[in-house]
Amino acid sequence: MSKQLYLIAKFDLKKADKAYPIFKKHAKASRAKLGCLFFYLIQDKDDPSKFATMECWENYDYFEQHVADDEHEAFFKKIKKHFRKDPEVMEANLVMGME
């Protein structure tokens, strides 16, 4: 069995109000995809122009399918024009859960 993939992506955006509906639609679509265990969208409480996604995929293959599909491509095309800078992405291993 393949190892689960945890991913955190941080976004610094020009106009949060324009980007939020794009993120919301993408988060909902991502959660419905095969292999997605969770997909959270969070917003910085002090700086609403900063968002992050926290997601977990059953394995790397499901994640690769996610980023290669038409929905993700359309999302990225729409959201990238709102970037102040490129997103910071961290692929991670779970060290401790909610024991």
Helices and strands as residue ranges (DSSP letters): E 5-12, H 16-31, E 36-43, E 50-57, H 60-68, H 70-79, G 80-82, E 88-92
